[in-house]
Amino acid sequence: MGKQFMSSKLNETDKSVLRAIQNDSASSSRSLAESLGMSQSSLWRRINDLENLGAIKKRVALLDADVVGLPVCVIVQVNMVSYEASARKEFENFVSTIPEITTCYAMTGSYDYTLTVQTDSVAGFEALHMNKILAHPSVSGSSSQIALRCVKYTTELAI
C-alpha cells in the first residue's frame, strides 16, 4: 500500500489521535483518551492500528541539544561521485551508522543529500566532516553551514 493511499485512509479520529500524541507522547493513555473523548481500550487499539499502518514510526522525546552538551548544529550538503544505486545505498547505509547525523534527505537541485549534524564543538564537527563524511568513497564534495541558533525545532506534522 502506497503512502498516499494510506494517508487517505486516515479518518478524523485517527488524525486527532496522531495530533495528540505528536504534541505529548508521554501523556498517560487515560488522560489522552479523556481529552479525545475515547475509552482507553479504544485509544490503545487505534494507536496499535496506526503503528501497524506505519503512520507512527517511533515515539521519542525531543531533547535540548544545548542542555545535553551538543550545541553545534551544522547543515551539510553533499554531492556524490556516482549516481548508481549501489553508491547511493552505500552512502545512505553509512549515514545511518553516524549518530551525530540526525537527518539525511536525498535532494533535488545543486546537492544530492542534505544532512543535519549535531556535535559538541566545531572541532568535533571538523573531525567528523574530514575523517568520515568527506573520506567516504561515494562523496565528491560538500558545503556546510553552522547554525547560529535554533528558531524552530519540532517533529510535529501539520495533519
C-alpha positions as CSV (number, residue, x, y, z in Angstrom):
1,M,0.0,0.0,0.0
2,G,1.5,3.3,-1.1
3,K,1.9,6.2,1.4
4,Q,-0.5,8.4,-0.5
5,F,-3.2,5.7,-0.4
6,M,-2.5,5.1,3.3
7,S,-3.0,8.8,4.2
8,S,-6.3,8.9,2.5
9,K,-7.4,6.0,4.8
10,L,-6.9,8.1,7.9
11,N,-10.1,9.5,9.3
12,E,-10.6,12.5,11.6
13,T,-10.4,10.4,14.7
14,D,-7.0,8.9,13.5
15,K,-5.8,12.4,12.8
16,S,-6.9,13.6,16.2
17,V,-5.0,10.8,17.9
18,L,-1.9,11.5,15.8
19,R,-2.0,15.2,16.6
20,A,-2.4,14.5,20.3
21,I,0.5,12.0,20.6
22,Q,2.7,14.3,18.4
23,N,2.1,17.0,20.9
24,D,2.8,14.9,24.0
25,S,3.6,11.2,23.6
26,A,4.4,11.0,27.4
27,S,0.8,11.7,28.4
28,S,-0.9,8.8,30.1
29,S,-3.3,6.8,28.0
30,R,-6.0,7.7,30.5
31,S,-5.6,11.5,30.1
32,L,-5.1,11.2,26.4
33,A,-8.2,9.1,26.0
34,E,-10.2,11.5,28.1
35,S,-9.0,14.5,26.1
36,L,-10.0,12.8,22.9
37,G,-13.4,11.6,24.3
38,M,-12.5,7.9,23.9
39,S,-12.1,4.9,26.2
40,Q,-8.6,3.8,27.0
41,S,-9.1,0.5,25.2
42,S,-10.4,2.2,22.0
43,L,-7.4,4.6,22.1
44,W,-5.0,1.7,22.6
45,R,-6.5,-0.2,19.6
46,R,-6.4,2.9,17.5
47,I,-2.7,3.6,18.3
48,N,-1.9,0.0,17.7
49,D,-3.6,0.1,14.3
50,L,-1.8,3.4,13.4
51,E,1.6,1.8,14.3
52,N,0.8,-1.3,12.2
53,L,-0.2,1.0,9.3
54,G,3.2,2.7,9.6
55,A,1.7,6.1,10.4
56,I,3.5,6.0,13.7
57,K,7.2,5.2,13.1
58,K,8.5,5.7,16.6
59,R,7.7,7.5,19.8
60,V,10.6,9.7,21.2
61,A,11.4,12.6,23.4
62,L,12.8,15.8,21.9
63,L,16.0,16.7,23.8
64,D,17.5,20.2,24.1
65,A,20.9,19.9,22.3
66,D,22.4,22.7,24.4
67,V,21.4,21.1,27.7
68,V,22.8,17.7,26.7
69,G,26.1,19.1,25.5
70,L,25.6,19.1,21.7
71,P,25.2,22.8,21.0
72,V,26.7,22.9,17.4
73,C,24.3,22.2,14.6
74,V,25.6,22.1,11.1
75,I,23.7,21.7,7.8
76,V,25.9,19.8,5.4
77,Q,25.1,19.5,1.7
78,V,26.8,16.6,-0.1
79,N,27.5,15.7,-3.7
80,M,28.1,12.2,-4.8
81,V,30.8,10.8,-7.1
82,S,28.3,8.5,-8.8
83,Y,24.5,8.3,-9.1
84,E,24.5,4.5,-9.3
85,A,22.0,2.8,-7.0
86,S,24.8,0.9,-5.2
87,A,26.7,4.1,-4.4
88,R,23.6,5.8,-3.1
89,K,22.7,2.8,-1.0
90,E,26.3,2.6,0.4
91,F,26.2,6.3,1.4
92,E,22.7,6.0,3.0
93,N,23.8,3.0,5.0
94,F,26.9,4.8,6.1
95,V,24.9,7.9,7.2
96,S,22.6,5.6,9.3
97,T,25.7,4.5,11.3
98,I,26.8,8.0,12.3
99,P,24.9,9.1,15.5
100,E,25.9,12.8,15.0
101,I,23.9,12.9,11.7
102,T,20.3,13.4,12.9
103,T,18.7,13.8,9.5
104,C,19.5,12.9,5.9
105,Y,17.5,13.9,2.9
106,A,18.0,12.9,-0.7
107,M,17.6,16.2,-2.6
108,T,16.8,17.7,-6.0
109,G,18.9,20.7,-7.0
110,S,22.6,21.5,-6.6
111,Y,23.3,18.9,-3.9
112,D,22.5,15.3,-3.7
113,Y,22.0,15.0,0.0
114,T,21.4,17.4,2.9
115,L,22.4,16.3,6.4
116,T,21.9,17.8,9.8
117,V,24.8,17.2,12.1
118,Q,24.6,17.8,15.9
119,T,28.0,17.9,17.7
120,D,29.7,19.1,20.9
121,S,32.0,21.6,19.1
122,V,33.2,23.0,15.8
123,A,36.3,20.9,16.2
124,G,34.1,17.8,16.7
125,F,32.3,18.7,13.5
126,E,35.5,19.2,11.6
127,A,36.8,15.8,12.7
128,L,33.5,14.1,11.6
129,H,33.4,16.1,8.4
130,M,37.0,15.5,7.3
131,N,37.5,11.9,8.6
132,K,34.2,10.4,7.9
133,I,31.9,12.4,5.5
134,L,34.5,13.6,3.1
135,A,36.5,10.4,3.4
136,H,33.6,8.3,2.2
137,P,34.3,7.0,-1.3
138,S,30.9,8.0,-2.6
139,V,31.3,11.6,-1.7
140,S,32.8,14.1,-4.2
141,G,32.4,17.2,-2.0
142,S,30.3,19.2,0.4
143,S,29.2,22.6,1.6
144,S,28.5,23.3,5.3
145,Q,26.7,26.0,7.2
146,I,26.8,26.3,11.0
147,A,23.5,27.3,12.6
148,L,23.7,30.3,14.8
149,R,20.6,29.4,16.8
150,C,17.5,27.2,16.6
151,V,14.4,29.2,15.8
152,K,12.0,26.2,15.5
153,Y,12.5,22.6,16.5
154,T,9.6,20.1,16.2
155,T,8.8,16.8,14.6
156,E,5.0,17.6,14.6
157,L,3.4,17.2,11.2
158,A,0.5,19.5,10.3
159,I,-2.2,16.9,9.8
